[in-house]
Amino acid sequence: MKITVGVFFGGCSVEHEVSVISGLQAYAALDREKYLPVAVYQAKDGSFYVGDKLGDIESYRNIDALIKSAVRVHPVREKGKVWLKKPGAFSKNLYALDVALPVFHGTYGEDGCFQGMLEQLKLPYAGCGVAASALGMDKYLMKAAFALAGVPCLSAVRISRHEYFSSPENAAARIESALGYPVIVKPCNLGSSVGIGKAKDSDGLRDRLEDAFNYTDAVLCERCIGALTEINCSVIGDGEELLASVCEQPLGAGEFLSYADKYQQGGGTKGVKGAKSSPSGTKSGSGMASLSRLVPAPLDEAMTKKVQETAKSAFAAIGGEGIARVDLMIDGDSGELFVNEINTLPGSLSFYLWEASGMSFSALLDRLIALAFKRQRRKNALTQSFDSNLLQTASIGAKGAKGAKS
């Protein structure tokens, strides 16, 4: 009997479009002999939709028309199963899901919010849990977890929206005193290089901060490494076993990888129905799989091993499960290795790194789904409630329920 997999993508994030591409890649790669995949698109207003056209990338060129052709649903738990159900008291249950495959990027989907809903539904799901997802999204808390675990990362200054707009001069002075120039400015809780910039002086710092605050309530500032080499490595597994992929060296057009470098360089939408080839022979709009890169990265054996072990340590530091891509930096002047950040739902699920490691995209998804069921079995074995006679003796007085007396 086939396993019904809800592939969730889209979402209420500035990375909505990238998520659609990654989600459709995963939807296309699932083995139809084993699974019945259901494409579940979440519109920017938070509504969920299913429909025959949702698996075709061409349909997303006119999202308004696509939504009109689709059926709005919401997930509910009834009679021991999780259903995608049409709204309404007497509406029909459309699909009973066995497992969820979230492929969101950014806020409300990658940060633990969606994972929390799945936990409430008791639906097995692939990828990191609530806490690891939240840590992986908040770059400041991520660094705190890394520091406690001894994972090398750059020092940073966090500036809140209130702090900055209350006194831009004092906020800038705090950054300058701690880090000097140049500095990298980035939103605390976004990915895909949205809102990121480099400041070389006080004027540039103010411009970069105000741009970043268009997307977030908190900004992270880090010292800028001059002779920088970026290296990425993917990790898959859980607390019992972790595997690291081959390493890649992404090649950007500027001093750091921009959104355009990552997603608008014309690579291929591998496996996505409806994708069209470009004159170069690749296909358009592939997400991270389109990025210009060197795979494997031109590192010696010792540094490759160090990167892979550091990536696994970063994954373990946040309590990661499922898959992640760890972005690292090598300081060309000192030779030091630092973890930049961890992406708990990486673009294209980093399938290209695992294909280069000898694992097909379909096999990668098999492993993620197996890990999802394994985690749920572990959770089901835990005590979920504590029996007591508290409600038999409780009363509520003017002081509230806790300890109140009539």
C-alpha positions in Angstrom: 0.0 0.0 0.0 1.4 3.4 -1.0 2.2 6.1 1.6 0.3 9.3 1.1 2.8 12.2 1.4 1.6 15.8 1.7 4.2 18.0 0.0 3.7 21.5 1.6 5.3 24.5 -0.1 4.7 28.2 -0.8 3.9 29.9 2.5 3.8 33.4 4.0 7.4 34.4 3.5 9.4 36.6 1.2 10.9 33.3 0.0 7.6 32.1 -1.2 8.6 31.7 -4.9 11.8 29.8 -4.0 9.7 27.5 -1.8 7.4 26.7 -4.8 10.3 25.7 -6.9 11.9 23.5 -4.2 8.5 22.0 -3.3 7.8 21.0 -6.9 11.3 19.5 -7.3 10.6 17.3 -4.3 7.0 16.5 -5.5 8.4 15.3 -8.8 11.2 13.3 -7.3 9.0 11.1 -5.0 8.9 7.5 -6.2 5.4 6.9 -7.4 5.8 3.1 -6.8 6.1 3.8 -3.1 4.2 7.0 -2.5 1.0 8.9 -3.4 2.3 12.5 -3.4 -0.2 15.3 -2.8 1.0 18.8 -3.7 -0.3 21.2 -1.1 0.3 24.9 -2.0 0.0 27.5 0.7 -0.8 30.9 -0.7 0.7 34.1 0.7 -2.4 34.7 2.8 -1.9 31.4 4.6 -4.6 29.4 2.8 -3.9 25.8 1.7 -4.9 24.4 -1.7 -4.9 21.1 -3.5 -5.6 20.5 -7.2 -4.5 18.8 -10.4 -2.5 21.8 -11.6 -0.5 22.4 -8.5 2.3 20.1 -9.6 3.0 22.0 -12.8 5.4 24.9 -12.5 3.8 26.6 -15.6 0.6 27.1 -13.6 2.3 29.4 -11.1 2.8 32.1 -13.8 -0.7 33.1 -13.0 -1.3 32.4 -9.3 -4.7 34.0 -9.2 -6.0 31.7 -11.9 -4.3 28.7 -10.3 -6.0 29.4 -7.0 -9.4 29.6 -8.7 -8.9 26.2 -10.3 -7.8 24.6 -7.0 -9.7 23.5 -3.9 -9.1 25.2 -0.6 -8.5 22.8 2.3 -7.3 22.7 5.9 -5.7 19.9 7.8 -7.7 18.3 10.6 -7.4 15.2 12.8 -10.4 12.9 12.8 -10.8 9.3 13.8 -7.1 8.8 14.2 -6.1 10.2 10.9 -5.0 13.6 9.5 -7.2 14.7 6.6 -7.0 17.5 4.1 -10.6 18.7 4.3 -12.7 21.3 2.6 -13.9 24.1 4.9 -17.4 23.7 6.3 -19.2 21.7 8.9 -20.4 19.0 6.5 -17.5 19.2 4.0 -15.8 16.2 2.5 -12.5 14.8 3.6 -10.2 14.7 0.5 -6.9 13.1 1.4 -5.8 11.2 4.5 -2.1 12.0 4.9 0.4 9.5 6.3 3.3 11.9 6.5 4.1 15.5 5.7 7.1 16.8 3.7 7.4 20.5 4.4 9.5 22.4 1.8 9.0 25.9 3.1 11.8 28.5 3.2 11.7 31.4 5.7 9.3 32.7 8.3 6.1 30.8 9.2 7.3 27.6 7.5 10.9 26.9 8.2 11.0 28.5 11.7 9.0 26.0 13.6 5.5 27.5 13.2 4.3 25.0 10.7 6.1 22.2 12.5 4.2 23.1 15.7 0.9 22.6 13.8 2.0 19.2 12.6 3.0 18.3 16.2 -0.5 19.2 17.4 -2.0 17.0 14.6 0.4 14.2 15.5 1.3 13.9 11.9 4.8 12.5 11.1 6.8 15.1 9.2 10.2 15.2 7.6 12.9 17.7 8.7 13.8 19.4 11.9 11.4 19.7 14.8 10.0 22.9 16.4 13.0 23.9 18.6 15.7 23.1 16.0 13.7 24.9 13.3 13.3 28.0 15.5 17.0 28.0 16.4 18.0 27.5 12.8 15.9 30.4 11.6 17.1 33.0 14.3 20.7 33.7 13.4 21.4 35.2 16.9 20.0 32.2 18.8 21.7 29.9 16.4 25.1 31.5 17.2 24.3 31.1 20.9 23.7 27.4 20.5 26.9 27.1 18.4 28.9 28.9 21.0 27.7 26.6 23.8 28.6 23.6 21.7 32.0 24.9 20.8 31.1 25.3 17.1 33.3 28.0 15.6 31.4 31.1 14.5 32.0 34.8 14.2 31.0 37.2 17.0 28.1 39.4 16.2 25.9 42.3 17.4 22.1 42.1 17.5 20.1 45.3 17.0 16.4 45.4 17.5 14.1 47.7 15.5 13.2 49.6 18.7 16.9 50.1 19.6 17.8 51.4 16.2 14.9 53.7 15.5 15.1 55.1 19.1 18.7 56.2 18.5 20.3 55.3 15.2 23.5 57.0 16.4 23.8 54.9 19.6 23.0 51.7 17.7 25.7 52.5 15.1 28.2 53.3 17.7 27.6 50.0 19.5 28.2 48.1 16.2 31.3 50.2 15.3 32.8 49.7 18.8 32.3 46.0 18.7 33.1 45.1 15.1 34.6 48.1 13.2 34.3 48.1 9.5 33.5 46.6 7.1 30.5 44.7 8.5 27.9 42.4 7.1 24.3 43.3 8.0 21.6 40.7 7.7 18.0 40.1 9.0 18.1 37.8 12.0 15.3 35.5 10.7 15.5 35.3 6.9 17.3 33.3 4.3 18.0 33.5 0.6 20.2 36.5 1.2 17.1 38.7 1.4 18.0 42.1 3.1 21.7 41.3 3.4 24.3 43.9 2.7 27.9 45.1 3.4 28.7 48.4 5.1 32.1 50.0 4.7 31.4 53.2 6.8 28.7 54.8 9.0 26.6 56.0 6.1 26.6 52.6 4.5 25.8 51.0 7.8 22.7 53.2 8.2 21.5 52.4 4.7 22.0 48.6 5.2 20.3 48.6 8.6 17.2 50.5 7.3 17.0 48.1 4.3 17.2 45.1 6.6 14.5 46.5 8.9 12.1 46.4 5.9 12.0 42.6 6.4 12.5 41.9 10.1 12.4 43.3 13.6 15.9 42.3 14.5 19.2 42.6 12.6 22.5 40.8 13.0 25.8 42.5 12.3 29.1 40.5 11.9 32.6 41.5 11.0 33.4 41.0 7.4 36.1 38.5 6.4 38.2 39.9 3.6 39.8 36.9 1.9 36.6 34.8 2.2 35.9 31.4 0.7 32.4 30.1 1.1 31.8 26.4 1.5 28.5 24.6 1.9 27.9 21.0 3.2 24.7 19.2 3.7 23.9 16.9 6.7 21.2 14.3 7.0 20.2 12.1 9.9 19.3 12.4 13.6 20.9 12.0 17.0 21.9 8.4 16.3 23.6 8.8 13.0 24.7 11.8 10.9 26.0 11.8 7.3 27.7 14.7 5.6 27.6 15.3 1.8 30.4 16.3 -0.4 31.3 20.0 -0.1 30.6 22.8 -2.6 32.1 26.1 -3.2 29.4 28.5 -4.5 30.6 31.2 -7.0 28.9 34.5 -6.7 29.2 37.6 -8.8 29.9 39.9 -5.8 31.5 39.9 -2.3 28.7 37.6 -1.0 26.0 35.5 -2.6 23.0 37.6 -3.3 19.4 36.5 -4.0 20.1 36.9 -7.7 23.3 34.8 -7.5 21.3 32.0 -5.8 18.1 31.9 -7.8 18.3 34.0 -11.0 21.3 32.6 -12.8 19.2 30.4 -15.0 19.9 26.9 -13.8 17.5 24.0 -14.2 14.2 23.1 -12.6 15.2 19.5 -12.5 12.2 17.2 -12.5 9.7 20.0 -12.3 6.8 19.4 -14.7 6.5 22.2 -17.3 10.0 23.6 -16.9 11.5 24.8 -20.2 15.0 24.5 -21.4 17.1 27.6 -21.9 19.4 28.1 -24.9 22.3 26.8 -22.8 20.6 23.5 -22.3 19.7 24.0 -18.7 16.3 24.9 -17.4 15.0 28.1 -15.8 14.2 28.7 -12.2 15.8 25.8 -10.3 16.4 27.4 -6.9 19.7 26.6 -5.3 20.4 23.8 -7.8 21.0 26.6 -10.4 23.8 28.3 -8.6 27.3 28.4 -10.2 29.4 26.2 -8.0 32.4 23.9 -7.8 31.4 20.4 -6.7 33.3 18.9 -5.0 34.9 22.1 -3.5 38.6 22.4 -4.3 39.7 21.5 -0.8 42.4 19.2 0.4 41.4 16.0 2.2 42.1 17.4 5.7 40.0 20.6 5.2 37.2 18.6 3.5 37.1 16.3 6.6 37.2 19.3 8.9 34.3 21.0 7.1 32.2 17.9 7.2 32.8 17.3 10.9 32.1 20.9 11.7 28.9 20.8 9.7 27.7 17.7 11.6 28.6 19.5 14.9 26.5 22.5 13.9 23.6 20.2 13.0 23.8 18.4 16.4 24.2 21.7 18.3 20.6 22.8 17.4 19.2 19.3 17.8 18.7 18.9 14.1 16.8 16.0 12.5 16.2 15.3 8.8 18.3 17.5 6.6 20.1 20.8 6.6 22.7 22.7 4.6 25.5 24.3 6.7 27.1 27.3 5.2 30.7 27.8 6.3 33.5 30.3 5.7 37.2 29.9 5.4 39.3 33.0 6.2 42.0 33.0 3.6 44.3 35.1 5.7 44.3 33.0 8.9 43.0 29.7 7.5 40.3 29.6 10.2 37.0 27.9 9.5 33.7 29.4 10.8 30.1 28.3 10.5 28.1 31.1 9.0 24.6 29.6 9.4 22.5 26.5 9.1 19.5 26.1 6.8 17.1 23.6 8.2 15.0 23.5 5.0 17.7 24.3 2.4 16.9 25.4 -1.2 16.2 22.4 -3.4 16.7 20.3 -0.2 20.3 20.2 -1.3 19.6 17.2 -3.5 22.4 18.2 -5.8 25.0 17.7 -3.0 23.6 14.3 -2.3 23.5 13.3 -5.9 27.2 14.2 -6.0 27.6 12.0 -2.9 26.0 9.0 -4.6 22.5 9.4 -3.3 19.7 10.1 -5.7 17.0 12.7 -5.0 14.4 9.9 -4.7 16.6 8.0 -2.2 17.2 11.2 -0.3 13.4 11.7 0.1 13.1 8.0 1.1 15.5 8.6 4.0 13.8 11.8 5.1 10.4 10.1 5.2 11.9 7.1 7.1 13.4 9.5 9.7 10.0 11.2 10.0 8.3 7.9 10.9 11.2 7.0 13.2 10.8 10.2 15.2 7.0 9.8 15.5 7.5 6.2 16.8 9.8 7.6 19.4 7.3 10.3 20.4 4.4 7.8 20.5 6.4 5.8 23.1 6.6 8.7 25.5 4.1 9.4 28.2 1.7 11.9 26.8 -0.5 12.6 29.8 -0.4 12.6 33.6 -3.5 11.3 35.4 -4.5 13.1 38.6 -7.7 14.0 40.4 -6.9 17.7 40.2 -10.1 18.7 38.4 -12.1 16.8 40.9 -11.0 19.1 43.7 -10.2 22.4 41.8 -12.1 25.6 42.3 -11.7 29.1 40.8 -11.9 32.1 43.1 -11.1 35.7 42.7 -7.4 35.0 42.7 -7.5 32.7 39.7 -7.3 28.9 39.4 -3.8 28.4 40.7 -3.9 27.8 44.4 -7.2 29.7 44.7 -9.5 29.0 47.6 -13.3 29.6 47.7 
